[in-house]
């Protein structure tokens, strides 16, 4: 079974088993004070389950991340989050409606009355935070916010989760309906919060304490690109693979909250790590001013863009612009079988790491096609016919794609048109959100 299939099966099994348990707990814990409140209870229990699943998706568990990739897990987290938003709103509306019906009162008066009950107030506050986060996560609003602002607001979700847990602990009868129910809910909450704390806090702190990462060298690759070499202690123990990326912070150079995901541009060798970045933002542009010895805080490595997912002897590596960095590191690994590299840039002067790329391809007897020209002037090397011309047997190869979103989307569309099986296509967005 392919690694990504294993991970998907594990996730779906987790979801199905826990949904089944929640259904049994709902049925056996009574129906509530009236039918409306019973339905509200149904949505509340499932909202709690969805919250915990949300935590697991962004806990950055290594086993899941290496098989599925942070980009897909984050995307699922986003869409599950919108489902959570509507589940919570439905639960809250039905609670107010149920008590209004029970007390023969208006929904407005019932809402104000419930706000005076501590358990209900906790639930209301948690719901309000989730609504705010859902609103700022819509594409229209998200595009207008700086990442740091959006991320700071998003962290309020943990406050909402804490209030939701307290609300459930105090309010719901299902939590205390039996010894099994209490053990189950406690175990599930501890597993979800524990996974998040271990993956997002404990592991990074332990790794940085162990390895003591520091800048060893800063090498300009072109007028707009720079490579940073990072060394540390016992790097042979860092579980990094070619093709992965890390989230990098340079506390002595930038504010501690400024972090960027950069791919490893050279295969890990147990002595140093290398990132290569193009000056597309303030953090990236400032890397060439880093001083040797600067402390580095590293999270990761992350990502499923690795040879773990290879299934065919032949490989096509497609890179666009600075997206060549993980492709270059993959080339450095021992790559048995025939491989082709397609490197897309507007002109050769923008081809970062081209000399290294040519040397690696020559040493491994592969083929390199440097694809230049502007798309708006007719250069379209990734249309199905052009791609098939470059690699006639592409449907019998694994295909790795990394580049700007528009290029990646065009390549994936052409691969579908050429009937390349989805299991042979590997593409990943190297981003935080």
KOLLO-131987 format. One record per residue (C-alpha): residue number from 1; residue in three letters; x, y, z. Coordinates in steps of 0.1 Angstrom, whole numbers. Each point is the difference from the previous one (the first is absolute). Layout:
<sites>
site n->NUM, res->Ala, u->X, v->Y, w->Z
...
</sites>
This chain:
<sites>
site n->1, res->Unk, u->0, v->0, w->0
site n->2, res->Unk, u->14, v->34, w->-10
site n->3, res->Unk, u->10, v->23, w->30
site n->4, res->Unk, u->-26, v->26, w->-8
site n->5, res->Unk, u->-27, v->-27, w->-2
site n->6, res->Unk, u->10, v->-13, w->34
site n->7, res->Unk, u->-3, v->34, w->15
site n->8, res->Unk, u->-34, v->7, w->-15
site n->9, res->Unk, u->-13, v->-34, w->11
site n->10, res->Unk, u->13, v->7, w->36
site n->11, res->Unk, u->-18, v->34, w->0
site n->12, res->Unk, u->-32, v->-13, w->-13
site n->13, res->Unk, u->0, v->-29, w->24
site n->14, res->Unk, u->6, v->25, w->29
site n->15, res->Unk, u->-30, v->21, w->-12
site n->16, res->Unk, u->-24, v->-29, w->-6
site n->17, res->Unk, u->8, v->-17, w->33
site n->18, res->Unk, u->-4, v->31, w->20
site n->19, res->Unk, u->-32, v->11, w->-18
site n->20, res->Unk, u->-14, v->-34, w->7
site n->21, res->Unk, u->9, v->3, w->37
site n->22, res->Unk, u->-16, v->35, w->3
site n->23, res->Unk, u->-32, v->-13, w->-17
site n->24, res->Unk, u->-2, v->-28, w->26
site n->25, res->Unk, u->6, v->24, w->29
site n->26, res->Unk, u->-27, v->24, w->-14
site n->27, res->Unk, u->-26, v->-28, w->-3
site n->28, res->Unk, u->7, v->-15, w->34
site n->29, res->Unk, u->3, v->33, w->20
site n->30, res->Unk, u->-36, v->11, w->-3
site n->31, res->Unk, u->-19, v->23, w->-23
site n->32, res->Unk, u->1, v->32, w->20
site n->33, res->Unk, u->-28, v->23, w->13
site n->34, res->Unk, u->-18, v->3, w->-34
site n->35, res->Unk, u->6, v->-11, w->-36
site n->36, res->Unk, u->17, v->33, w->-10
site n->37, res->Unk, u->25, v->-2, w->28
site n->38, res->Unk, u->7, v->-37, w->-9
site n->39, res->Unk, u->9, v->11, w->-35
site n->40, res->Unk, u->21, v->28, w->15
site n->41, res->Unk, u->18, v->-25, w->21
site n->42, res->Unk, u->7, v->-21, w->-31
site n->43, res->Unk, u->17, v->29, w->-17
site n->44, res->Unk, u->19, v->10, w->31
site n->45, res->Unk, u->15, v->-35, w->4
site n->46, res->Unk, u->11, v->0, w->-36
site n->47, res->Unk, u->14, v->35, w->2
site n->48, res->Unk, u->23, v->-12, w->28
site n->49, res->Unk, u->11, v->-29, w->-21
site n->50, res->Unk, u->7, v->23, w->-30
site n->51, res->Unk, u->20, v->23, w->23
site n->52, res->Unk, u->23, v->-29, w->10
site n->53, res->Unk, u->5, v->-11, w->-36
site n->54, res->Unk, u->9, v->36, w->-8
site n->55, res->Unk, u->28, v->-1, w->26
site n->56, res->Unk, u->14, v->-33, w->-14
site n->57, res->Unk, u->1, v->14, w->-36
site n->58, res->Unk, u->23, v->28, w->11
site n->59, res->Unk, u->20, v->-18, w->27
site n->60, res->Unk, u->27, v->-7, w->-26
site n->61, res->Unk, u->3, v->-36, w->10
site n->62, res->Unk, u->30, v->-13, w->-19
site n->63, res->Unk, u->-16, v->-33, w->-12
site n->64, res->Unk, u->-29, v->19, w->-16
site n->65, res->Unk, u->21, v->29, w->-13
site n->66, res->Unk, u->25, v->-22, w->-19
site n->67, res->Unk, u->-28, v->-19, w->-16
site n->68, res->Unk, u->-26, v->27, w->-8
site n->69, res->Unk, u->19, v->33, w->3
site n->70, res->Unk, u->-7, v->31, w->21
site n->71, res->Unk, u->-16, v->18, w->-30
site n->72, res->Unk, u->-28, v->-26, w->-3
site n->73, res->Unk, u->-4, v->-4, w->37
site n->74, res->Unk, u->-3, v->38, w->4
site n->75, res->Unk, u->-25, v->2, w->-29
site n->76, res->Unk, u->-21, v->-27, w->16
site n->77, res->Unk, u->2, v->19, w->33
site n->78, res->Unk, u->-13, v->31, w->-18
site n->79, res->Unk, u->-31, v->-17, w->-15
site n->80, res->Unk, u->-7, v->-21, w->31
site n->81, res->Unk, u->2, v->34, w->19
site n->82, res->Unk, u->-29, v->14, w->-21
site n->83, res->Unk, u->-20, v->-32, w->7
site n->84, res->Unk, u->7, v->6, w->37
site n->85, res->Unk, u->-12, v->36, w->-2
site n->86, res->Unk, u->-34, v->-11, w->-14
site n->87, res->Unk, u->-3, v->-29, w->25
site n->88, res->Unk, u->6, v->23, w->29
site n->89, res->Unk, u->-24, v->27, w->-13
site n->90, res->Unk, u->-27, v->-27, w->-5
site n->91, res->Unk, u->6, v->-14, w->35
site n->92, res->Unk, u->-2, v->35, w->16
site n->93, res->Unk, u->-31, v->10, w->-19
site n->94, res->Unk, u->-18, v->-32, w->9
site n->95, res->Unk, u->10, v->4, w->37
site n->96, res->Unk, u->-17, v->34, w->1
site n->97, res->Unk, u->-30, v->-12, w->-20
site n->98, res->Unk, u->-4, v->-31, w->22
site n->99, res->Unk, u->0, v->19, w->33
site n->100, res->Unk, u->-22, v->27, w->-15
site n->101, res->Unk, u->-25, v->-27, w->-9
site n->102, res->Unk, u->4, v->-16, w->34
site n->103, res->Unk, u->-6, v->33, w->19
site n->104, res->Unk, u->-25, v->14, w->-24
site n->105, res->Unk, u->22, v->31, w->-4
site n->106, res->Unk, u->15, v->20, w->-29
site n->107, res->Unk, u->34, v->-10, w->-13
site n->108, res->Unk, u->14, v->34, w->9
site n->109, res->Unk, u->-10, v->-3, w->37
site n->110, res->Unk, u->12, v->-36, w->0
site n->111, res->Unk, u->34, v->9, w->-14
site n->112, res->Unk, u->5, v->27, w->27
site n->113, res->Unk, u->-11, v->-25, w->27
site n->114, res->Unk, u->24, v->-26, w->-12
site n->115, res->Unk, u->29, v->25, w->-1
site n->116, res->Unk, u->-4, v->2, w->38
site n->117, res->Unk, u->7, v->-37, w->4
site n->118, res->Unk, u->38, v->-6, w->2
site n->119, res->Unk, u->0, v->-32, w->-20
site n->120, res->Unk, u->-21, v->16, w->-28
site n->121, res->Unk, u->21, v->32, w->0
site n->122, res->Unk, u->32, v->-20, w->-5
site n->123, res->Unk, u->-17, v->-17, w->-30
site n->124, res->Unk, u->-12, v->34, w->-14
site n->125, res->Unk, u->35, v->15, w->3
site n->126, res->Unk, u->16, v->-30, w->-17
site n->127, res->Unk, u->-25, v->2, w->-28
site n->128, res->Unk, u->6, v->37, w->-4
site n->129, res->Unk, u->38, v->-6, w->-3
site n->130, res->Unk, u->-6, v->-27, w->-27
site n->131, res->Unk, u->-23, v->24, w->-19
site n->132, res->Unk, u->27, v->27, w->0
site n->133, res->Unk, u->27, v->-24, w->-11
site n->134, res->Unk, u->-23, v->-14, w->-27
site n->135, res->Unk, u->-6, v->35, w->-13
site n->136, res->Unk, u->37, v->10, w->-2
site n->137, res->Unk, u->8, v->-33, w->-17
site n->138, res->Unk, u->-23, v->6, w->-30
site n->139, res->Unk, u->21, v->7, w->-31
site n->140, res->Unk, u->-11, v->36, w->-4
site n->141, res->Unk, u->9, v->10, w->35
site n->142, res->Unk, u->31, v->-22, w->2
site n->143, res->Unk, u->16, v->16, w->-30
site n->144, res->Unk, u->-3, v->34, w->16
site n->145, res->Unk, u->18, v->-10, w->32
site n->146, res->Unk, u->37, v->-4, w->7
site n->147, res->Unk, u->8, v->-36, w->8
site n->148, res->Unk, u->12, v->10, w->35
site n->149, res->Unk, u->-33, v->17, w->7
site n->150, res->Unk, u->-21, v->-29, w->-13
site n->151, res->Unk, u->22, v->-25, w->19
site n->152, res->Unk, u->-3, v->20, w->33
site n->153, res->Unk, u->-38, v->0, w->-4
site n->154, res->Unk, u->0, v->-37, w->-9
site n->155, res->Unk, u->17, v->-8, w->33
site n->156, res->Unk, u->-32, v->11, w->18
site n->157, res->Unk, u->-14, v->-33, w->-11
site n->158, res->Unk, u->20, v->-17, w->28
site n->159, res->Unk, u->-19, v->23, w->24
site n->160, res->Unk, u->-32, v->-11, w->-16
site n->161, res->Unk, u->9, v->-36, w->3
site n->162, res->Unk, u->7, v->4, w->37
site n->163, res->Unk, u->-33, v->17, w->6
site n->164, res->Unk, u->-18, v->-27, w->-21
site n->165, res->Unk, u->16, v->-27, w->21
site n->166, res->Unk, u->-11, v->16, w->32
site n->167, res->Unk, u->-34, v->6, w->-14
site n->168, res->Unk, u->-3, v->-37, w->-9
site n->169, res->Unk, u->14, v->-12, w->33
site n->170, res->Unk, u->-26, v->21, w->20
site n->171, res->Unk, u->-30, v->-1, w->-23
site n->172, res->Unk, u->-5, v->-32, w->-19
site n->173, res->Unk, u->-14, v->-31, w->16
site n->174, res->Unk, u->16, v->-22, w->-26
site n->175, res->Unk, u->34, v->8, w->14
site n->176, res->Unk, u->-11, v->-15, w->34
site n->177, res->Unk, u->-26, v->-25, w->-12
site n->178, res->Unk, u->22, v->-31, w->8
site n->179, res->Unk, u->36, v->-9, w->11
site n->180, res->Unk, u->7, v->-9, w->-37
site n->181, res->Unk, u->-12, v->34, w->-12
site n->182, res->Unk, u->22, v->19, w->25
site n->183, res->Unk, u->31, v->-21, w->-8
site n->184, res->Unk, u->-7, v->3, w->-37
site n->185, res->Unk, u->-4, v->38, w->0
site n->186, res->Unk, u->30, v->6, w->23
site n->187, res->Unk, u->22, v->-23, w->-21
site n->188, res->Unk, u->-11, v->17, w->-33
site n->189, res->Unk, u->6, v->35, w->13
site n->190, res->Unk, u->33, v->-9, w->15
site n->191, res->Unk, u->11, v->-17, w->-32
site n->192, res->Unk, u->-9, v->30, w->-21
site n->193, res->Unk, u->15, v->26, w->22
site n->194, res->Unk, u->30, v->-22, w->8
site n->195, res->Unk, u->7, v->-6, w->-37
site n->196, res->Unk, u->-1, v->37, w->-7
site n->197, res->Unk, u->22, v->10, w->29
site n->198, res->Unk, u->26, v->-27, w->-8
site n->199, res->Unk, u->0, v->7, w->-37
site n->200, res->Unk, u->-1, v->38, w->1
site n->201, res->Unk, u->19, v->8, w->32
site n->202, res->Unk, u->19, v->-29, w->16
site n->203, res->Unk, u->17, v->-15, w->-31
site n->204, res->Unk, u->12, v->34, w->-13
site n->205, res->Unk, u->14, v->10, w->34
site n->206, res->Unk, u->17, v->-33, w->5
site n->207, res->Unk, u->16, v->0, w->-35
site n->208, res->Unk, u->12, v->35, w->3
site n->209, res->Unk, u->15, v->-6, w->34
site n->210, res->Unk, u->17, v->-31, w->-12
site n->211, res->Unk, u->14, v->13, w->-33
site n->212, res->Unk, u->7, v->37, w->8
site n->213, res->Unk, u->-4, v->11, w->-36
site n->214, res->Unk, u->21, v->30, w->-12
site n->215, res->Unk, u->8, v->17, w->-33
site n->216, res->Unk, u->33, v->-14, w->-14
site n->217, res->Unk, u->2, v->19, w->-33
site n->218, res->Unk, u->-20, v->23, w->-22
site n->219, res->Unk, u->6, v->-4, w->-37
site n->220, res->Unk, u->-16, v->23, w->-27
site n->221, res->Unk, u->-12, v->-22, w->-29
site n->222, res->Unk, u->-11, v->29, w->-22
site n->223, res->Unk, u->-10, v->37, w->4
site n->224, res->Unk, u->-34, v->-12, w->13
site n->225, res->Unk, u->8, v->-33, w->17
site n->226, res->Unk, u->21, v->-11, w->30
site n->227, res->Unk, u->9, v->-33, w->16
site n->228, res->Unk, u->3, v->-3, w->38
site n->229, res->Unk, u->20, v->-29, w->15
site n->230, res->Unk, u->-11, v->-11, w->35
site n->231, res->Unk, u->21, v->-22, w->22
site n->232, res->Unk, u->-6, v->-15, w->34
site n->233, res->Unk, u->7, v->-29, w->24
site n->234, res->Unk, u->-8, v->-36, w->-9
site n->235, res->Unk, u->-18, v->9, w->-32
site n->236, res->Unk, u->2, v->-37, w->-11
site n->237, res->Unk, u->-28, v->-5, w->26
site n->238, res->Unk, u->-23, v->25, w->-17
site n->239, res->Unk, u->-27, v->-20, w->-19
site n->240, res->Unk, u->3, v->21, w->-32
site n->241, res->Unk, u->-6, v->-12, w->-35
site n->242, res->Unk, u->9, v->15, w->-34
site n->243, res->Unk, u->-30, v->19, w->-13
site n->244, res->Unk, u->-13, v->11, w->34
site n->245, res->Unk, u->-2, v->35, w->13
site n->246, res->Unk, u->4, v->17, w->34
site n->247, res->Unk, u->-16, v->30, w->17
site n->248, res->Unk, u->30, v->23, w->7
site n->249, res->Unk, u->3, v->28, w->26
site n->250, res->Unk, u->31, v->22, w->5
site n->251, res->Unk, u->-7, v->16, w->35
site n->252, res->Unk, u->32, v->21, w->0
site n->253, res->Unk, u->-8, v->13, w->-35
site n->254, res->Unk, u->-38, v->3, w->0
site n->255, res->Unk, u->-28, v->1, w->25
site n->256, res->Unk, u->-6, v->-34, w->15
site n->257, res->Unk, u->-35, v->-2, w->-15
site n->258, res->Unk, u->12, v->4, w->-36
site n->259, res->Unk, u->3, v->-34, w->-15
site n->260, res->Unk, u->3, v->-13, w->-36
site n->261, res->Unk, u->-2, v->-34, w->-16
site n->262, res->Unk, u->31, v->-7, w->-21
site n->263, res->Unk, u->8, v->-33, w->-17
site n->264, res->Unk, u->33, v->-18, w->6
site n->265, res->Unk, u->19, v->8, w->-32
site n->266, res->Unk, u->26, v->-28, w->7
site n->267, res->Unk, u->-5, v->-35, w->13
site n->268, res->Unk, u->6, v->-3, w->37
site n->269, res->Unk, u->35, v->-13, w->6
site n->270, res->Unk, u->2, v->-2, w->38
site n->271, res->Unk, u->24, v->31, w->1
site n->272, res->Unk, u->-20, v->29, w->-13
site n->273, res->Unk, u->-34, v->11, w->-14
site n->274, res->Unk, u->-4, v->25, w->-29
site n->275, res->Unk, u->-29, v->22, w->-10
site n->276, res->Unk, u->-1, v->21, w->-31
site n->277, res->Unk, u->-25, v->29, w->-3
site n->278, res->Unk, u->-9, v->26, w->-24
site n->279, res->Unk, u->-5, v->36, w->12
site n->280, res->Unk, u->-38, v->2, w->-3
site n->281, res->Unk, u->-7, v->14, w->35
site n->282, res->Unk, u->16, v->19, w->28
site n->283, res->Unk, u->12, v->-32, w->18
site n->284, res->Unk, u->13, v->-17, w->-32
site n->285, res->Unk, u->17, v->32, w->-12
site n->286, res->Unk, u->17, v->4, w->34
site n->287, res->Unk, u->16, v->-34, w->0
site n->288, res->Unk, u->31, v->12, w->-18
site n->289, res->Unk, u->7, v->23, w->30
site n->290, res->Unk, u->1, v->-29, w->24
site n->291, res->Unk, u->32, v->-2, w->21
site n->292, res->Unk, u->19, v->-32, w->4
site n->293, res->Unk, u->-8, v->-14, w->35
site n->294, res->Unk, u->-36, v->13, w->0
site n->295, res->Unk, u->-23, v->-22, w->20
site n->296, res->Unk, u->-26, v->-19, w->-20
site n->297, res->Unk, u->-32, v->-14, w->13
site n->298, res->Unk, u->-13, v->-28, w->-22
site n->299, res->Unk, u->-33, v->-18, w->-2
site n->300, res->Unk, u->-2, v->-32, w->-20
site n->301, res->Unk, u->10, v->-15, w->-23
site n->302, res->Unk, u->-34, v->-3, w->-16
site n->303, res->Unk, u->-15, v->-12, w->-32
site n->304, res->Unk, u->-8, v->-30, w->-22
site n->305, res->Unk, u->19, v->12, w->-31
site n->306, res->Unk, u->25, v->-29, w->4
site n->307, res->Unk, u->11, v->-32, w->-16
site n->308, res->Unk, u->-21, v->-18, w->26
site n->309, res->Unk, u->-28, v->2, w->-26
site n->310, res->Unk, u->18, v->-13, w->-30
site n->311, res->Unk, u->-17, v->-28, w->-17
site n->312, res->Unk, u->16, v->-1, w->-35
site n->313, res->Unk, u->36, v->-4, w->-12
site n->314, res->Unk, u->-3, v->31, w->-22
site n->315, res->Unk, u->-4, v->35, w->15
site n->316, res->Unk, u->-8, v->34, w->-14
site n->317, res->Unk, u->10, v->30, w->23
site n->318, res->Unk, u->-17, v->32, w->-10
site n->319, res->Unk, u->11, v->33, w->16
site n->320, res->Unk, u->-9, v->36, w->-5
site n->321, res->Unk, u->21, v->29, w->12
site n->322, res->Unk, u->12, v->-4, w->36
site n->323, res->Unk, u->-22, v->-32, w->2
site n->324, res->Unk, u->31, v->-17, w->-13
site n->325, res->Unk, u->14, v->-2, w->35
site n->326, res->Unk, u->-17, v->-32, w->12
site n->327, res->Unk, u->5, v->-15, w->-35
site n->328, res->Unk, u->37, v->7, w->3
site n->329, res->Unk, u->2, v->-18, w->34
site n->330, res->Unk, u->-19, v->-30, w->-14
site n->331, res->Unk, u->25, v->-2, w->-28
site n->332, res->Unk, u->28, v->-3, w->26
site n->333, res->Unk, u->-15, v->-31, w->14
site n->334, res->Unk, u->8, v->-33, w->-16
site n->335, res->Unk, u->-25, v->-1, w->-29
site n->336, res->Unk, u->-1, v->-34, w->-17
site n->337, res->Unk, u->-18, v->-1, w->-34
site n->338, res->Unk, u->-4, v->24, w->-28
site n->339, res->Unk, u->-8, v->36, w->9
site n->340, res->Unk, u->-8, v->32, w->-18
site n->341, res->Unk, u->1, v->36, w->15
site n->342, res->Unk, u->-21, v->28, w->-15
site n->343, res->Unk, u->10, v->34, w->14
site n->344, res->Unk, u->-22, v->29, w->-9
site n->345, res->Unk, u->12, v->36, w->2
site n->346, res->Unk, u->-6, v->32, w->-20
site n->347, res->Unk, u->37, v->1, w->-10
site n->348, res->Unk, u->32, v->-17, w->10
site n->349, res->Unk, u->12, v->28, w->23
site n->350, res->Unk, u->-29, v->-9, w->23
site n->351, res->Unk, u->9, v->-37, w->2
site n->352, res->Unk, u->11, v->-4, w->36
site n->353, res->Unk, u->25, v->-28, w->7
site n->354, res->Unk, u->2, v->-8, w->-37
site n->355, res->Unk, u->37, v->-9, w->1
site n->356, res->Unk, u->-5, v->-25, w->29
site n->357, res->Unk, u->-31, v->-14, w->-18
site n->358, res->Unk, u->20, v->-6, w->-32
site n->359, res->Unk, u->28, v->-17, w->19
site n->360, res->Unk, u->-24, v->-23, w->19
site n->361, res->Unk, u->-19, v->-9, w->-31
site n->362, res->Unk, u->32, v->-7, w->-20
site n->363, res->Unk, u->14, v->-22, w->29
site n->364, res->Unk, u->-31, v->-20, w->1
site n->365, res->Unk, u->-4, v->-2, w->-38
site n->366, res->Unk, u->-34, v->16, w->0
site n->367, res->Unk, u->-15, v->26, w->-23
site n->368, res->Unk, u->-5, v->37, w->7
site n->369, res->Unk, u->-23, v->23, w->-20
site n->370, res->Unk, u->3, v->37, w->8
site n->371, res->Unk, u->-33, v->15, w->-11
site n->372, res->Unk, u->2, v->37, w->-5
site n->373, res->Unk, u->-23, v->27, w->-14
site n->374, res->Unk, u->-29, v->20, w->12
site n->375, res->Unk, u->-35, v->-16, w->2
site n->376, res->Unk, u->-16, v->32, w->-13
site n->377, res->Unk, u->22, v->-1, w->-30
site n->378, res->Unk, u->-11, v->-35, w->-10
site n->379, res->Unk, u->24, v->-22, w->20
site n->380, res->Unk, u->-22, v->-28, w->13
site n->381, res->Unk, u->22, v->-31, w->6
site n->382, res->Unk, u->-24, v->-17, w->24
site n->383, res->Unk, u->-30, v->-3, w->-23
site n->384, res->Unk, u->-8, v->-37, w->-6
site n->385, res->Unk, u->15, v->-3, w->-34
site n->386, res->Unk, u->32, v->18, w->10
site n->387, res->Unk, u->4, v->-20, w->31
site n->388, res->Unk, u->-5, v->-33, w->-19
site n->389, res->Unk, u->26, v->11, w->-25
site n->390, res->Unk, u->26, v->6, w->27
site n->391, res->Unk, u->-8, v->-32, w->18
site n->392, res->Unk, u->-19, v->-25, w->-22
site n->393, res->Unk, u->-3, v->-27, w->27
site n->394, res->Unk, u->-11, v->24, w->27
site n->395, res->Unk, u->-30, v->-21, w->9
site n->396, res->Unk, u->24, v->-28, w->11
site n->397, res->Unk, u->20, v->22, w->23
site n->398, res->Unk, u->-3, v->16, w->34
site n->399, res->Unk, u->-4, v->38, w->-4
site n->400, res->Unk, u->12, v->25, w->26
site n->401, res->Unk, u->-12, v->36, w->-4
site n->402, res->Unk, u->10, v->31, w->19
site n->403, res->Unk, u->-3, v->36, w->-11
site n->404, res->Unk, u->-23, v->30, w->1
site n->405, res->Unk, u->-37, v->-8, w->5
site n->406, res->Unk, u->-10, v->9, w->-36
site n->407, res->Unk, u->27, v->-22, w->-15
site n->408, res->Unk, u->-7, v->-29, w->23
site n->409, res->Unk, u->-38, v->2, w->-8
site n->410, res->Unk, u->8, v->0, w->-38
site n->411, res->Unk, u->23, v->-30, w->4
site n->412, res->Unk, u->-25, v->-20, w->20
site n->413, res->Unk, u->-27, v->8, w->-25
site n->414, res->Unk, u->22, v->-13, w->-28
site n->415, res->Unk, u->9, v->-31, w->19
site n->416, res->Unk, u->-37, v->-9, w->4
site n->417, res->Unk, u->-4, v->6, w->-38
site n->418, res->Unk, u->29, v->-24, w->-6
site n->419, res->Unk, u->-16, v->-25, w->23
site n->420, res->Unk, u->29, v->-2, w->24
site n->421, res->Unk, u->-14, v->-20, w->30
site n->422, res->Unk, u->-6, v->23, w->31
site n->423, res->Unk, u->21, v->-23, w->22
site n->424, res->Unk, u->30, v->8, w->-22
site n->425, res->Unk, u->-4, v->38, w->3
site n->426, res->Unk, u->17, v->17, w->30
site n->427, res->Unk, u->-5, v->37, w->5
site n->428, res->Unk, u->2, v->20, w->32
site n->429, res->Unk, u->-5, v->37, w->10
site n->430, res->Unk, u->28, v->10, w->24
site n->431, res->Unk, u->-19, v->24, w->21
site n->432, res->Unk, u->-13, v->6, w->35
site n->433, res->Unk, u->-37, v->5, w->-9
</sites>
